[in-house]
Amino acid sequence: MVQHEERPVPTGPERVRRGRGRRPAAEVRAGVLEAAGQLLFGEGIKAVTFDRVAATAGSSKMTLYKWWPSAGSLAAEAYFAHSQQVLEFPDTGDIRADLTHQLTSFVRLLTQEGGGPIIAELIGAAQTDPALAEAFSRNYSVPRRELAAQALERARERGQLRDDMDLGILVDQLWGACYQRLLIPDAPLDEAFAVALVNNALDGAGVRP
């Protein structure tokens, strides 16, 4: 019987060299989203093309086509990735404080951190780009809405909101008003407006006894 020599398993530098090759998919995806975000916030949605993002991220266009059906859908997800940490919803147990913090952070993102023109472009482009519209809803607007609704539901369970309050309408009142002033700038969109929105929504518009 012929005996085969057992070769030792490579260790150290040799093992590292053999292990090199394709980057993990999650790492590649994160790099693509970062590159798309840089282009989006630096030059606007028109700069987010598969050619430019692939070149900036050091990835292939085929990789981008595999993950995103359109450059618009990539731009929408890049916006979400950029804003996710900024728009984290606090949970201090005080719904007025939490809403004020979240809404003023949102207004700052729109007015001071470059988010306003970008989200206006995304909303406009979504009217004729179904892939972008689906990505915007799935990655940004629906998750943001759910976070707000969950915070309001916790507040209701603590007795801070009425049992008959329609939480979806309350979300529309607060964030919808910000989008209104962003897209139709007849009045200023600033942090004072955000604070007034929260107070008006929680205190109501009826005459106090």
Disulfide bonds with the S-S distance in Angstrom:
none
